[in-house]
Amino acid sequence: MADDKILHQAHEEDYDGSQIQVLEGLEAVRKRPGMYIGSTGPTGLHHCVYEIVDNAIDEALAGFCDHIEVTIKPDNTMEVTDNGRGIPVGIQPKLGIPAVTVVFTILHAGGKFGGENSGYKVAGGLHGVGASVVNALSEWLTVEVRTGGKIYQQKFHRGLEDAPLKEAGTTQDRGTTVCWKADSEIFEEVVYDYETLLTRLREQAFLNAGVRITLTDERAGQEKSESMMYEGGLRSFVEHIHKRRSLTVLHQPVIYFENKAGESTAEVAIQYNDSYNELLLSFANNINTPEGGTHEQGFKNAITRVFNDFGREKGYIKEKEDNLQGNDVREGMTAIISVKLTDAQFEGQTKAKLGNTEIRGLVESLVYEKLKEYFEENPANTKIIYEKALSAARAREAAKKARELVRRKTVMETNRMPGKLADCRERDPEKTEIYIVEGDSAGGSAKLGRDSNIQAILPLWGKMLNVEKARLDKVYGNEKMMPVVTALGCGIGEEFDLSRLRYHKVFIMADADVDGRHICTLLLTFFFRFMRPLLDAGHVYIAQPPLFKLAKGKDVRYAYTDEEMARLSQEMNEPKISRYKGLGEMNPEQLWETTMNPDNRMIVQISVDDAERADEAFTILMGDKVEPRREFIETNAKYVKNLDI
């Protein structure tokens, strides 16, 4: 223990200004912020928080930090505090200024570039742009460093230092506090979402067992705080996901294994549930990699191979049967992959995809060997898991036959498009849009009121399928879903091809009531589960019909919210107010003017910024269990406007 303490102190002493290396100056961040944080919308705003938190997490990975505090201040500024070593304040030899100043003013400067001599063996912020980019995109930023018994402070303004680093007192504490105000000249909106931050920070707590992360919201009327620490690590993460979604698991406990090769480590946690959906989350140096990469490739290769090798060896898969496919063995699986490596190579600053080829082999060998051992040692659970995979394979074959049947039927028909589709004349998909409308009455009005040059109308009929409770084979032949698939032209599931999309704007148009919202949710669930790239590419919209018509003589206006209705009513000095109960009540001219005219219409573009949260919402809302659905609605009802009950 004494030797460990001496080593720990030595590492602290070695981490000084000489280790902060300069790669290039800070350039063009304010001019092109999207290159560094993805966007100037909510995603980019929150990404700035993650960059600063990632630096604190790197201190935790290095073994010097066990508590990180993130606070949304009353004026909507952000503050991140850690109890790590504190950013070095000594003079950086190359530039002759304090290392902390270098970190916040020079792009690609940090303690993570020096290989064996760097301040970190494993780090998420390997590009070294996090602190400087956040500084450049902030109206102001302050940093306080507590190290060596002293407090040091410095303030910046839009990336430039206001004054040199100064001593500001003494302390026995150590660590770093960064406080900043996002620049409204850069960001579309500077309002932080507590739940978005909580989801990300909870992930970090799961990925770093034993590290406490506290999120506090100090804004008036929104005061709340949550402190998170999970000793179970990835196992706790998987258990949390299943508990939140009220999914029935097929086996206990969570399957977990880890391995190390040199300075690189890999951890994997797996548990199967009775749903038809796969949830695979991957991380590299604690950074979520939503686009996957080499660690995911290694996992997928290994799990498919071990299922087939072990399955044939033990007779689960018969001689004449085809091999199981990747989607078969991952149906109903929740899996988390976490790798930590010294030289992580991410694609792009937002770090969405890992590119290190050597990590594929580490993960692949780990999963293959350890999962095979698990199957050998847990025959009862193994049988349940194989039954799930074999059932998925049978459903895949059924879907293939159903798809071929639909194709043969389509080929024999003279008109390939759905009979009720009123297509548009324009053939350039980038210029066209389709309205998926509930009901023949509203569909008829939409057909008469539309711009037939660019707008297509597809009325829905028949029973709407809840795909959360159905596999792909049930979609083929469904009288309500297949016309949508055929009209859009890009297929579903593994055959989905976004380049074949016939309309670049896909509108869901339903009544502004509970039934209409249910229809919207069912369609969005369908798109999310089987046509996900539609949402990722931003092609899906909700058309918002007005709730009220206000008339005073020839002066006719429309209101889309209760608040707008009250304001217009006051402006028009008590006009006649009509409450629309459905789209069918509008004549073609009204429907065009209020809901379909590009110059006037109110629309909402659907985006999936956080796939895990969206997946969770659909699972809860469309699943079998009533209680979690009630809790979800009660919790989120306050965020929904104009909900008719």
N, C-alpha and C positions, 0 to 999 in steps of 0.2 A: 504493500500500500504506500509506504514511504517513497519507494522508487517511482511509483506512478505519479505521486505528487510532484517529485522533482522533475520528471519528464513533462508534466503538464505546465509547470512554471517555465521550463526551458522553451517550450513551444510558444508560450505567451511572449517571451523575450525575443524570440526569433521573428515574430510577426511585427515588423516595423516598416518605416517609410520606404526602405530600399526594396521592399517586395511589391510595391505598387508600380506596375509597369505601364508605360504610355505607348499605345499603339498608333493613335492618330487623334487629331483635334475634334472638338464638337462642331459638327457642321450640319446645316440643313434640317435639323430636327423639327424646328418650329415651322419650316416651310413644307416638310413632308412627314408629318407625324405618323401617318398610317403605315409607313415603312417600318416603324419601330414598335408601335402599340396596336397595330391592326386596323383601328378606325378612330374617329373622333366622336363616336357615339358612346352609349353606355358601356359597351364592351371595352373600348379603349380607356375610358375613365377608370373602370375597375381594374384594368390591367396594370395601371400605374401603382395601385395599392399592392398588387401581387408582386411587382418588381421589388418594392421595398421590403415586403414580407419575406420574399425569397432570400434576400441578403441575410435577414435574421435567421432563417431556416438553415442557411449555410453555416452559420455559427453553431447551430444546434448539431448539425451533421459532424462538425469538427470537434464536438464534445465540450463546448464552452458556454452553451446557452440552454436553459431549461424553461424559460418563460418568455412569451412574446405577447404583448398587449397591443391591440388594434382598437382605436377609438375614433368614432365619428363625432366631431365636436359640434357644439350647438350652432355654429355658423357654417356648418357643412364643410369644414376643413378636416383633413385626416391627420392622425398621429399614430406612429408605430414605434414602440419601445421594446428593446430586448435587453437581456442581462448578459450579453456576450462580452467579448474582450474590449469592445469599443473600436471604431475605425481608427487606424493609426493616425497620430497627429504630428509625427516627426516629419522632417523635411524630405521630400522626394528628391533623390540626388539629381536626376536628369533635368527637372524643371526648377528646382530650388524653392519650391513652395510646399506648404503642409500637404501630406498625403491625403487628408480628408478633403481638402480643397480640390485636389486633382480628381478624386473620385466623383465629386459632384459637378465638375466643370469640363472634364475632358472625356470625350467618347472613347470607349474601349480602354478604360483605365480601371484597374482593380487588382485584388490579390489572388487572382485565379488563373494567371497566364504563365506562371513561372515554373511549371512542371514540378520537379522534386523540391525546388526552393520556394514554391508558392505558399501562400498562407492557408490554402485549402487543398486537401487531397481529392475531395468530392464536392462539387458545387452545382447548383442549378443555374446561377447567374453567370454562365461561362462567357457570354458575349461582353460582359463588363460595361453595358450601356444603361443598365437599369436606373441607377441613382442619377446619372447625368441627364438621361432622357426625362425622367420625372421632374427634375429641376428645371430643365429647359421648357417644359410644358406647364409650369406652375407660375401663377401670378407672383407668389413668393414662397420660399422654402427656408426653414431653419433646421440646423442640425446641432445636436448637443451630444458630446462625447464625454463619457466618464471613464477615465483610465489613469492609472498611476497615482491615485489619490487626488486628482484634480478634475475640474469640470471645464470643458472647452466648448465654445459656441461660435457659430457663424451663420449669417443670414444672406440669402441670395434673392435676386429679383429677375424673373424670366431667364434663369440660367447664368446670370452674371453676379459676381460677389458684390455685396453692398459694402463690406468692410473685411479686412483680414481676420483670420481666426484669432480669437482672444481667449484668455483665461477668465473664468467667471466664478471661481470659488473652489472649495475643496470638498471631497466626499470620500466615503469608504465604499460606495457602490461602484459598479462598472457597467458598461453597456453603451448603447446608442439610442437616441430618440430623434426621429425625423418627423417634422410637422410641415404640411404644405397645403396651399390653396390652389386647386386646379384652375387653370386660366380659362376664363369664359370667352376669351378671344379665340381659343383653340377648340374647346369642346362645345358640342351642341347643347349640352345640359350638364351642370355640375352638381347633380343630386345623386347621392350614393344609395344603393339598395341594400338594406341590412341582410335580407335573405340570400342575396347573391354572394355577399362577402362571407356569410356564415357557412354556406355550402363549401366554398373554397377552403376556408380556414379549418373546417371540420375534417376535410380531406387531409390537410397537412398534419392535424393532430393524430389521425389514424396512421399516417405514413411514418410518423416519428414517435414511436411508443415511448411514453415517459415525459414528453415535452408538453407543457401546458400552454394553450393558446386561449386568450381571453378577448372576446369582441364586445365592445360597449357602444351603445348608441345614446348620445347625450342630447339629441335634438328634442326640442319641446314637443310634448305629446307623444313621443316615440321612445321614451326612455326604456331601455332594456339592456341586459347583459347576459352573456353565456360564457362559461369557462369550460374548456374541453381538454381532457387528457385521457388517453386510452392505452392501458398497459398491454392489451391484447393485440395491438397493431392491426395488421390486415385481417386477422380473424374477426376482430371486433367490427371492422369496416363492413365485411360481408354480412355479419349478423345484423348490423344497423340497417343496411339496405333492405333486407328481408323483413325486418320488423316494421320499418317505415311503410313498406308497401303491402304489409299484411299478407305476404306470400307464404304458402305452405311448403316447407322444405321437405325433401325426399330422404334426407339422411342427416345424421349427427355424428360427430361434430363437423365443423368446417375442415376441409382437406387443406393442409398447409405444408409447404416445404421451402427450404432455402438452400442456397449454395454460394460458394465464393471461389473466384479464380483470380489470383493476384490481388489487385486493388478493387476489382469489380465484384459486386454481389447481386444476386437475384432472389426475389421472394415471390411466391405465388400462393394465393388463397382461392379455393374453389368450393362452391356448394350448389347443388341442383335444387330447383323448385318445380312446382307442378304447372308453371306457365309455359307458353309456347315461345317466349321471347328470350333472347340472349342479351346479357349485359356484361360487356368486357371493358374494364377500365385499366388503362396502362399509364405508368409514370416512369420518368427517368430523372434521377436526382431530385425527386419530389415534385417535378413539373409534370402536370397532366399532359399527355400526348394524345389528343382526341383523334388525330389522323393516323395514330399507330406508329408503325416503323418496324425496325428489325427485331425488337423484343417481342412485339405482337406476332410477327411472322414466325419466329422460333416457337412461340407458344402454340399457335394454330397448327403448324407442321407436326409438332410432337404429339399433340392431343389426338389428332386424327390418326396418326401412325400407331400410337399405342393402343387405341381402341380396336383397330383392325388386327394388329399383331396378336394382342392378348385375346381378342374375341375369337379368332380362328384357332388359336392354341387351346382354348378352353371349350370350344364348341358353341359359343354364343352366336357366331356367324357360321351358317352352314356352308358346305363346300361349293354348292351351286349358286349361292347368294352373292350379290355384288357387295363390294366393300362399302362401309359406311362413309358418308361424305362429311365435310367440315360442319355444315349446317345441322346435320343429324346429331353429331356428338356434342354440339354446343347449344342445342335447344333446351331452354329452361335453366341454363347455366349462368350463375353470377360468378365472375372471376376477376381478380385484381392482380395485376403484374406490377411489381416495383423493382426497378434496377437502379443501381448506383455505381457510377464509373468515373474514372479520373478525367477523361477527355471526351465528354459528351458532345456529339456533333448533331445539332438540331438544324432542321430546315427552316430558316427564317427566324427573325428575332422573337416572334410570338411562340416559337418552340412547339409547334403542333405535331411534329413528326421526328422520330429519332432515326439517325442514319448510320450509327456504328455497326459495321458488319460483324465484328467479333462477338457482340452481345447476343446475336442470333443463336450462335452455337452454344453459349452458356445456358441460355433459357431452354433451348431445345433439348439438350442432354439432361438438364435438371427435371423438366416436366416428364420426359419419356421414362427415365429411370425411377423417379420417385412415385409417379402415378401407377406404374406397373407394380411396384412394391405394395402400394396401397391396395390395388385390386387383388393381389395375392393374399394379403393379410386381412381383408375385410370382405369376405365372399357375399354376405347378406346385402351390404350396401352396394357392392359391385353389381349384383343381379338387378337391383332396383334401377341403377343408373343405366345399365345396358337395355333394360326394358323400355326406358324413356327414349334412348337413342334409336332403338329398333322401331319403335312406334313412329318416331319422326321420319325415319326412312320410308316406312310404308305410306305415310301421308305424302311424302315427296313424290313417290311413284304415282299415287292417286292424283296428285296435282298435275303431274306430267301427262297422264292420260286425259284428264279433264281439259288441259290446255290444248292438246292435240285435237280433241273433239271440238272445241270451240273454233280452232283454226280451220278444220275441215268444213264446219258449218259456215264459217265466214267466207271461205273460198267459193262455196256453192251458191251463196247469195249474190244477187246482182248488185245490191247496195251494201258496201262493206260497213258503212257508218250506221249507228243506231237510228232506227226509224223516226224517233222523236227529236233527233238533233236538227236544229235549224242552223246550218253552217253559214259562214260568212264568205264573201267573194274574194277577199284578199288571201293570198297564199303564202306570204312572207310571215313566218311565225312571230318574228320580232314585232310586227305591227298588229297582231291579232290578239283577241281575248275571248275567253269562253265563260259564260255565266251558268253555273250549275244551280238550278232553281228548284225548290221544293214545291211540288203541286202543279197540276195542269193549268189551273186558273192563273196563277202568277206567271207560269211559263208562257201562256197565251199573251198576257199583257206585255211581257218582256220581248216576245217575238215581234209584236206590233210596234213597240216603242223604241227598239234598239237602232243602232247604226249598223245596218246589215252589211256594210262594206267591211267592217273590222270586228264586229261582235257576233259570236255564235251563242246560241241558247240551247241548253240541254235540260229539259224538265226531268225530275226524278219521279219514279213510281215504284210500287212494290215495297216489300219489307226491307228496311235498312239493316244490314248485317253489322253486329258488333264484332269487329275483327280481333279485339283483345281476347275474345274467348273462342277464336276459330283459327285454324291453320289455313295456309294458302290454298289447299285443295277445295275449301269451302267457298272461296272467292269466285273461282271459275264457275260460270253458269249462274251466279247470283244475278237476278234480274235488275237489281239496283246498282250493284258495283261494276259489273262488266260493261254496261254502256259508258260509264265514266272512263274505264280503262281504254276501251276501243276509241272513244272520241279523242282522248289525249294522245294516243298513238305511240306511247313510249314504253309500254309493257309494265310488268310488275315483278317484284322479287329480284331474283338473280338475273333475270332477262331485261331488267329495266335499262333503258338507254335514253339519257336526257337529250341527246342530239336529235331524237325523233319526235320531240315534243311539238305538237301542232299549234299550240297557243302559248305565248310567253307570259300571259296574265291569266291565271285561273281563279275566278271569283266564286266563292260560295255565297249564295244569296238566299237567305231564309228569313222568316218572320222575326220581328224583334220581341220574341216572348220566350218562355221556357222551352216550348217544343222546338222553336227555331234554333235556340242555342244547343239543344240536344242533338239536332241534326248536324249542326256545325261541328260539334265535338266528335260525333261518329265519323264524319268525313275526314276531319283532321287526324283522327286515330288511324284511319285507313291510309292516308297519305304518309303518316309517320312510320307506320309498320311496314308498308309494302312499296312506297314510292318516296322514300325519305329524301333523295336528292332534289325533288321538287321544292321541299321546304328549305333545304340547305342553300339552294340557288336563289331563293327569294321569289319564286313564281306564284305563290299562293296568297290570295287576299280574301278578306271578308268584306262584302259590300254591306254598308250600313244604311238601311232605309230609315226615313224620319219617323219619329214617334208621334208628332203632332203637326196638324195643319192649322194655321192661324189666318183668318180672313176678315178683312174690313173693307167692304165695298170691292173694288177691283184690286186692292192690295192683298196679295196672297204670299205668305211666307211659311217656311217649314222649320221645325225645331227637332234636333236630334237628341237632346237631353232635357231633363226636367228644368235644369238651370237656364238653358237657352230659351225654353218655352216661357218661363217666368219673365226673363228679360225682354223678350219680344212682345209679350203681352203688355208689359208696362210701356214700352215704346209706342205700341199701336193704340194705347188707351182702350183696353178691354175690347178686343176683337172677338169674333166667334172662333172657338177652339174645338177642333175635331181630333179625337184620339184614334190613330190607326191601330187596328187589331191584327192586320196581316197585309201581305203584299197584294193579295187578291182584291183588296178594297180600292187599290189605285188603278186608275185608267192608264193606258199606255203612255200618254203625254206626261202624267205625273210621275210615273215610274222612271221614265227617261230623265226628266228634269231633276229629280231628287236623288236617284240612286245609280244611274247608268251614264249620265253625261260626264265625260272626263273633266269638263270645266267646273262642274258644281259638286260632284259626288263626294261622299265621305267614305273613305276606305281605310282598312287596316292591313298592312303587310305582315304576314306571319313569318316569324324568324325563329330559329332554334339556336339561341346563343349558348345554352347549356343543355346538351343532349341528355345528361343524366337527370336533371330536374324535370325536363319534359317527359322523359320515359317514366319517371316516378309518378308524375301527375296523371298520365294516361292509365297507368296500372291501377292507381287508386280510384280514379273516376269511373273507369270502364270495367273494373274487376267484379268478382262475385260478392265480395264482403261489404256489407252495408255500413257497419260502424266506422271504418276508416274513411269511407266516402263522406259520411255525415260530418266527421271531424274536419276533413279537408275543406268541405264547403263552408262550414261555420268559420273556420280560420281565415279563409280567403274571400268570404262574401263582402267584407268591407272594402276590398279593392275593386269590386265590380260595380259599375254604374248601370242604371236603367234595368236592373234585374226584376222582371215581373214574376210574382209568385201568387 
